Amino acid sequence: MTTEHYNLQSARAGTIGEANGRASIFLGAVSAALIALGFYGHEGRDAGTTIFQMVVLSSLAFLGLVTFVRCLEISIDDWHFCFRITRLRAIYTELVPELAEALRAVAGSEQAVVMLTPRLRPFQRMLSVAGSIGVITSVIIGADAGVLVYGVGAPLAAALPSGAAIGLIMVWASVRFQSARWKGATATGAAPPE
């Protein structure tokens, strides 16, 4: 059992490291792309400008989407590892009741550590690594859509709301996707984290 506990702890450390690494790579790419777009600095609507901006933003959108999905998978895996460790701790106390006080759960229920009030709870998922990546990716997709609308000849007054609308739809979709994945992952009866 202690070997299994150690393996689960190691797996959790691996998930945290992978999530941080993926998020760092994505945010570094966003930073580099914004600098590239700034240096390009052409004004106007020529085809070259639109193509360059679309290539940069579309590449970022792809990287953001795969990072979002993988970070969500990592988060679910980490939660499963934590759940299994908690079950092992319960077995320890059954086998050696004297350890019960030492192994008592240090954290209360998930509800006790939720950062937002019940009214703002729908935004809780955005505080995770996957949620943050989802929001940033949604903004990039909205910007990509706005560039496309502007590049095909629409006025700026139409391109900005179009991009904003697409970005908001993508934020909503990312939150829904996260909720569905967590619901599917916890179908075994255990409650997911908020």
N, C-alpha and C positions, 0 to 999 in steps of 0.2 A: 504493500500500500504506500509506503513512503517513497518507493521508486516511482510509482504512478503519480504521486503528489509532486515530486521533483520534475517529472516529465511534463506535467501540466503547467507548472510554474515556468519552465523553460519555454514551452509553447506560447504562453502568455507574453513572455518577454519578447519572443520572436514576432508576435503579432503587433505589439506596440512599436517595435523597431521598424517593421515593414511599413506600417501606417505613417509613421513620422518621415521615413525616407521617401515614400511616394508623394506625400504632401509637399515635402521640401523640393523635390524635383519639379512638381507641377508649379509651385509658386515661383521657383527660379525661372521656369520657362515663361510664365506670365510676365515677370519683371523684364526679362530679355526681350520679349515680344513688344512690350510697351515702349521700351527704349528704341527698338528697331522702327516702330511706327512713328515715334517722335523724330528720329533722325531722318526718316524718309521725307517727312514734312511738306510734301507737295500739297498745294491747295488746288481745288478744282475737281472736276468730275471726269477726267480723262480715264480711258479704259485701263491704262497701266496702273494708275493709283488704286482703282477699285479692285483690280485683280490682285495686286500686292496685298492690300488690306484683307481681302477675302481669304487668300492663301494663309496669311499669318493667323487670322482669327479662327478660320476653320480648323487649322492644325491644333490650335490651343483648345478649341471646343472638343475635338476628338480626345486629346490628352486628358482634358478635364473629365469627360464622360467615363473613360476607362479608369481613371484614378478614383472617381466618385464610387463607381460600382465595386472596385476592388477594396477600397477603404470600408465600404459598407459590409462586404463579406468578411473582412478582417475583424470588424467590430463585432459581428455576430459570432465569429469563431472565438474571439476573446471572451465574450459573454458565456458561451458554452463551456469554455475551459474553467472560468470562474465558478460557474454553477457546479461543475463536477468536483472542483476543489472543495466547495462548501459541503457537498455530500460526503466526501472523504473525511472531512473534519467531524461530521456527525457520526461516522462509523468509528473514528478514534474514540469519541466520548462514550460510545456504546461498549467498546471493547475494554476501555480503561476509564471508568467513571471518575476517577480522581483527576483526570485531565480536563473535565468539563469546564471548570472555572478558567483554566489557562487558555482553552480553545474557544471560549465563548465568542460569538460573532462580534467583531469590533465595530462593524457598521450596522446601523439600524436598517429599516426597510428602505427600499429604493425611494419611496415617497419623501423620506426625511432628507435626502440629499439632492432633490430636484431643485434647480436654481430659480425657476420662474414660478410666479403665482399661477393658480389654476386658470385664470383668465388668459394668461399668456402661454399656457402649456403647449398649444400647437406649434410654437416656435422653438420648443425644447430640442427637437432633433437637429436644428440648425447649429446648435452649440457643439456638436460632435465634429470630429475631423471630416467624416463623410458629409455631414450637413454643410459645413463651411465650404468644402470643395464643390458641393452641389450648388450653393448660392453663387460662388464666383464663376462657375461654369455657366450658370444661367445668365449671368450678366454678359459673359463673353458671347454666348449664343445670341442674346438680344442685340449686342453691338454688331455682330456679324450680319444679322437680319437688317438692322438699320443701314449698314454700309451698302448692302445689296439694294435696298429700296432707293437709297440716295444715288447709288451708282447707275441705276437704270433710268434716272432722270426725274424722279419725284423730288418735290421741294423738301428742304430740310424740315419744314413744319410737318410734313407727313412722315419723314424717315424717323425722326426722334420718337414720336408716339408708337410707331410700328415696332421699333426695336424695344422700347420699354414694355409694350404689351407682350411681345414674344418672350422677353426676359422674365416677366411675372408669371406667364404660363409655365415656363420651364422651372421656376422656383416651386410652384404648386405641384408640378409633375414629380419633381425630385422628392418632395416631402411625402407625396402619395406613394411613390415607389419604395421609399424607406419604410413607411408604415406597413406596406404589403409584405415586404421581405421580412420584417421583424415578426409580423403576425404568422407568416409561414414557418419561420425558424422556431417559434415558441409554441407551435401547435401541440407539443407534448404535454402542455398543462402548466408549465412554468411561466411566470409573468416576465415580460421583457422589461428592460430598463426604460425609463421615460425618455 
